[in-house]
Amino acid sequence: MTSRVVYLTGADGIDDHTSERDGLERACLEVVAVLSERREPVVTPQVVHWMRARALAPSIVLALRQLEQKGLIRRDDANIVHLTDEGAAAGAQILRRRRLLERFLNDTLKVPWHEVYREAKHLEPVLSPVMEARIEALTEQATTCPYGNPIPGRSETHPNEQRLITAPVDAWFIISRIDEEAGEDSCALQFLWTRGLRPGTPLIRRPDAPDGLVVQRADRRIVLSRRIARFLWGRSKL
């Protein structure tokens, strides 16, 4: 069954208050869509934590309630948040536009890798259909964004992916993607960039040190905080 895509934007003749409210709902839907890609239960505190720099918790909870009333998300008996078919289609549309923009900004405009997430977040809500079509044509070979996250409609996350923090010690680990949450912290992305920890990079996980998780890239030993290590997804190879 084909789902109708709902666009949550604040454009075209509505007042600033409505625009701000709709923008927050749109951002919350995007976060739920990203968290759903992890194939882990999504709960309200996760969304509040992710959105903490943008709005206060009561506003985020209200935005989630509005999404529920619009039929874009639902909650089960355990209060787990799920996307409805309509919500999944709308969330995928947002992710597709932003990840195509990230690819365009990085590959064509040469915006630094650690900056494209932030720039694309600003541009995606105001991207016109004409520009979207042009960017889509210019990135027609891309299946992922520069951080390895799948472009909806072109690829999906691999079912056998795992976080680096769950990988066996002394096993090879090939980075496949950087969790979207890292994009909320440009310093985290810059840290990963300067240490060569990008999609496609092979590592060996070594025994943990007192100050963090240890990996070896080529002949370089790198210590990661557990927060940074949680951003790395990939596949292990013994």
N, C-alpha and C positions, 0 to 999 in steps of 0.2 A: 504494500500500500504506500502511495506517495504522500509524504507529509508536507503540509504547507509550511514554508519558511517564514518565520516571524522576524521582522527587523525591528530591533529596539534602538531607535535613534532619537535624538532630540532636535532634529532639523525640521525645516519647512513650516514655519509659522506658528510655533508653540512658544509659550513664555519660558523664561529662564528657569523658573522653579521646576516646571515639567521637564525641561531639557536635562536639568541636573538629576532629577529623580530617575528618568528613563536611562540616563547614562550609567547610573549606579546599578540599576537592574541589569543592564546589558553587561557591565563588568562582572557582576555576580554570576550571570549565566555563563560567561566565558570561563570563570574560575571553576565552576561546577563541571563544565565540559572537560577542562584540563585534568581535574582530579579524577574524573570518571575514566580517563585514558589509563590511569594507573591500575585499573581493575581492583581497586581497594574501596571499602565502604567510605562514602562521603558524608561527613557530619557538619552541622552548622559551625562549630568552633574552628574547623579547618578553614572554612570560607572567611570567617571573621579574622582569623590570624593572617591569612593571605592579604586581605583587604585593609589591614590595620592602618596602613599609611595613607589611605584614601578617605576613609570615613570612620565614624564612631560605630561601635558594635550595635547600638539600637537601630541605626540607620541601615546597616547591613542586614540585620534580622528582618526589618520591615521590607527591604527590597526582595529578600528571599520569599517573604510571605506574598508579595505582589506577584512574583513569578509563579508561585503555587496557584494563586487565584486565576492567573492567565492560562493555566494548564501547561506550563512549560517544565515544571518540576513537580514531583510528588514525594511524599514521605511515607515510609512503611511503618509498621507497628513498633519497630525498634528506633524510629526517628532517623533512619538513614535516608539521605536525599538521593533521589533517582531522577534522571532526565526522562520526560515523556518522549514519545516519538517526535512530537512537534518541537519540544525543547532540544532534543538531540540534533534535529535538522538545523535549527537556528544556531545552536552552539557550534556545530561543525562549519557553518557558513562563516561565522566570525573567525574561527581558527584558520580556515582556509585562506581568507583574505589577508589576515595578518602574516601568516607564514609565507605566503607568496610575496608579500611586501618585504619581509625580511630577506628573502632570497634575492629579490630585485635590488634592494639597498646594498646588500653585501657584494653581489656578483657584478652588477652593472654600475652602480654609483660608487662602489668601493668604500662604503661606510665601514669603519672598523668593526670587526666581528663582535666585540664586547659591547658595542653601542647600538646594533641594529634592532635588538628587542625593544629597547626604550623608544627609539624613533618610530618603529612600526606601530607600537601601542598608541602613539599620538596621532598617527596618520590614518590608521584603519577605519575609525568611526566616520571620517569625512571623505573616504575614498569614493569617488563617483563611479557609476557603472562603466562609463567610457574608459576611465583610467584603470579600473579593475580589469577590463577586457584586454587592454594594452599590456598591462603587467603580466597577466596570465599568458599572453602570447609570447612575451619575452622570456618567460620562465617555463616554457612548455616541457622541457626535459627534466625539470626538478621534481623529485618525489618527496623531499624533506626540506625543512628550513635549514639554515646554516648550523643549527644546534642539533640536527638529526631527528627532530620531531616530525612525524608524518604529516604531509599535506592531505587533509581529508579529500577523498575522491581519487587520490593518486597512490596512496600507500596507507598502511596501518602499522601500529606498534607490533613488534614480534612477540608472540605468546610466551616464548622462552626467555625473555629479558628478565634481568634481576638487577637489584641495586648492588653497587660495589661493596657496600657494607655487609652484604649477605654472601659474597663470593668466598670460596675456600682459600685458605692461606696457602701460598706457594703455587697457586694456579694462575694460568694466563687469564687475563680479562680484557676483552676487546670492547672499548667504549662505543656504544651505538648512538647514544643521544644524551643531551644535557637536560635535566628536568626543567620545565618551564619556570618553576619557582626561583631558579637561579637568576632569571631575567629581572626579577624584582630587586636584585642587588647587583648593580653594575660592578662593584668591587669584587664580588664573587666571580663574575664572568671574566674580569680582567686577570684575576688570580689564575683561573683555569687556562686562559689564553697564554699568559707568560710562561707557564710551565708545560705547555704543549699538550694539555689534557683536553683534546677535542675529539669529535666523532671519528672513528676509524683508528684511534691510537691504541696499540697493544701495551698492556701493563702486566706486571706480576705483582699480586698482592703478597706482601711480606708480613711477618708477625707484627702486631700492633706495638707502638711505642707508648710510653706514659703520656705523651702529649698529643697522641692522635693515631690515625690509621696510616700505615706506611705502604707505599707502592714504589715499584721500580719501573722507570721508563728508560729503555736503553740502559745506559750506564749511570743514570741519575736516580738518586734516592729522594723521594718526595714525601713529606709528612702532611697529611690532610686532617683538618678538624672533622669530626663526625658530621657536622652540619654540611660542610662542603662535599664530603664523601657521599652523602645521601643524594646529591644532585646528579651523580654519575650512574647511568644505566648501561647495561651491556650484556655480554654472554661470556660465561666461563668456559675454559678449555683446559682440562688437566693434562 
